Amino acid sequence: MNKLKRRAMNLPRAGETIDDADLAMFFVDQGIQLYVKAVHYEIFDVRIRSHGVRELLGLLSKELETHGFINEARLIRDFVISNRDVLVMLEEAYIEARYGDASYGTDDLSKAINVARELVKLLDEVVRSVKLG
């Protein structure tokens, strides 16, 4: 599990060091996807083969709720609602950075990196809560 999380954290860090904001956005999205998948696997021992960040967070939230972790599920849903615009932008970057014409600026990248950091903190809190729980 630590290996997956380490890889997930290295992607946004790598994105911060390159000059191509489009590619950096792709790295941030990939990092978030991998981190959510790692948390899902850590808690439920289930590997998810989906992609979109909001979909992954929705799956995690539903699984938490199914297992009685209502508060943790709500925290994730609230995070998605509060950060919807940035999460949508990241999902678009997944495709656009490789195949499309969209361009992202340093402001977009900064927002994405901040949301990624906030999400990692939240997911780490969720894992602690579930394991203590």
C-alpha positions as a Python dict, from the first residue, in 0.01 Angstrom:
ca = {
    (1, 'M'): (0, 0, 0),
    (2, 'N'): (275, 243, 86),
    (3, 'K'): (426, 186, -258),
    (4, 'L'): (101, 286, -431),
    (5, 'K'): (64, 594, -216),
    (6, 'R'): (428, 689, -272),
    (7, 'R'): (381, 664, -648),
    (8, 'A'): (61, 863, -623),
    (9, 'M'): (235, 1142, -431),
    (10, 'N'): (531, 1149, -671),
    (11, 'L'): (314, 1232, -972),
    (12, 'P'): (197, 1576, -851),
    (13, 'R'): (548, 1649, -722),
    (14, 'A'): (684, 1572, -1068),
    (15, 'G'): (417, 1799, -1212),
    (16, 'E'): (545, 2086, -1001),
    (17, 'T'): (894, 2052, -1148),
    (18, 'I'): (814, 2061, -1520),
    (19, 'D'): (748, 2365, -1735),
    (20, 'D'): (455, 2213, -1926),
    (21, 'A'): (138, 2296, -1729),
    (22, 'D'): (-73, 2069, -1952),
    (23, 'L'): (141, 1766, -1873),
    (24, 'A'): (165, 1869, -1508),
    (25, 'M'): (-215, 1872, -1485),
    (26, 'F'): (-220, 1520, -1626),
    (27, 'F'): (31, 1414, -1358),
    (28, 'V'): (-180, 1567, -1081),
    (29, 'D'): (-490, 1386, -1209),
    (30, 'Q'): (-304, 1056, -1231),
    (31, 'G'): (-168, 1102, -880),
    (32, 'I'): (-512, 1168, -736),
    (33, 'Q'): (-659, 869, -917),
    (34, 'L'): (-389, 640, -787),
    (35, 'Y'): (-418, 773, -431),
    (36, 'V'): (-796, 719, -421),
    (37, 'K'): (-749, 368, -558),
    (38, 'A'): (-480, 296, -297),
    (39, 'V'): (-709, 412, -16),
    (40, 'H'): (-998, 204, -148),
    (41, 'Y'): (-772, -100, -160),
    (42, 'E'): (-628, -28, 185),
    (43, 'I'): (-970, -4, 347),
    (44, 'F'): (-1173, -260, 154),
    (45, 'D'): (-913, -483, -12),
    (46, 'V'): (-1077, -417, -349),
    (47, 'R'): (-899, -291, -660),
    (48, 'I'): (-1090, -36, -863),
    (49, 'R'): (-1048, -22, -1240),
    (50, 'S'): (-1220, 307, -1302),
    (51, 'H'): (-1072, 645, -1390),
    (52, 'G'): (-1252, 973, -1333),
    (53, 'V'): (-1160, 1125, -998),
    (54, 'R'): (-1519, 1213, -910),
    (55, 'E'): (-1633, 863, -1002),
    (56, 'L'): (-1358, 708, -789),
    (57, 'L'): (-1446, 929, -494),
    (58, 'G'): (-1814, 843, -544),
    (59, 'L'): (-1734, 471, -536),
    (60, 'L'): (-1528, 514, -220),
    (61, 'S'): (-1802, 720, -57),
    (62, 'K'): (-2069, 461, -139),
    (63, 'E'): (-1854, 177, -9),
    (64, 'L'): (-1786, 366, 314),
    (65, 'E'): (-2157, 432, 358),
    (66, 'T'): (-2240, 67, 291),
    (67, 'H'): (-2003, -32, 572),
    (68, 'G'): (-2153, 217, 816),
    (69, 'F'): (-1897, 497, 786),
    (70, 'I'): (-2160, 762, 721),
    (71, 'N'): (-1958, 1062, 842),
    (72, 'E'): (-1653, 967, 635),
    (73, 'A'): (-1871, 919, 326),
    (74, 'R'): (-2027, 1262, 382),
    (75, 'L'): (-1684, 1426, 415),
    (76, 'I'): (-1583, 1288, 77),
    (77, 'R'): (-1909, 1395, -88),
    (78, 'D'): (-1874, 1744, 61),
    (79, 'F'): (-1517, 1765, -70),
    (80, 'V'): (-1631, 1673, -420),
    (81, 'I'): (-1907, 1933, -411),
    (82, 'S'): (-1674, 2205, -279),
    (83, 'N'): (-1401, 2130, -533),
    (84, 'R'): (-1612, 2026, -830),
    (85, 'D'): (-1470, 2282, -1074),
    (86, 'V'): (-1109, 2181, -1014),
    (87, 'L'): (-1193, 1809, -1017),
    (88, 'V'): (-1373, 1851, -1351),
    (89, 'M'): (-1074, 2041, -1487),
    (90, 'L'): (-845, 1756, -1378),
    (91, 'E'): (-1068, 1496, -1541),
    (92, 'E'): (-1060, 1697, -1862),
    (93, 'A'): (-681, 1724, -1837),
    (94, 'Y'): (-662, 1344, -1834),
    (95, 'I'): (-774, 1345, -2198),
    (96, 'E'): (-684, 1695, -2315),
    (97, 'A'): (-320, 1684, -2206),
    (98, 'R'): (-268, 1387, -2434),
    (99, 'Y'): (-505, 1434, -2725),
    (100, 'G'): (-672, 1773, -2710),
    (101, 'D'): (-607, 2139, -2767),
    (102, 'A'): (-687, 2264, -2417),
    (103, 'S'): (-417, 2461, -2240),
    (104, 'Y'): (-375, 2509, -1870),
    (105, 'G'): (-193, 2791, -1697),
    (106, 'T'): (6, 2810, -1379),
    (107, 'D'): (-302, 2932, -1189),
    (108, 'D'): (-494, 2619, -1296),
    (109, 'L'): (-201, 2403, -1193),
    (110, 'S'): (-170, 2575, -856),
    (111, 'K'): (-539, 2519, -784),
    (112, 'A'): (-512, 2154, -888),
    (113, 'I'): (-208, 2091, -669),
    (114, 'N'): (-379, 2253, -369),
    (115, 'V'): (-691, 2041, -419),
    (116, 'A'): (-473, 1730, -452),
    (117, 'R'): (-301, 1811, -121),
    (118, 'E'): (-633, 1873, 52),
    (119, 'L'): (-770, 1547, -84),
    (120, 'V'): (-472, 1347, 37),
    (121, 'K'): (-516, 1495, 387),
    (122, 'L'): (-885, 1411, 383),
    (123, 'L'): (-828, 1056, 262),
    (124, 'D'): (-560, 999, 525),
    (125, 'E'): (-808, 1116, 791),
    (126, 'V'): (-1071, 880, 649),
    (127, 'V'): (-830, 586, 662),
    (128, 'R'): (-737, 665, 1024),
    (129, 'S'): (-1100, 700, 1122),
    (130, 'V'): (-1202, 372, 955),
    (131, 'K'): (-912, 180, 1105),
    (132, 'L'): (-987, 316, 1452),
    (133, 'G'): (-1351, 277, 1398),
}
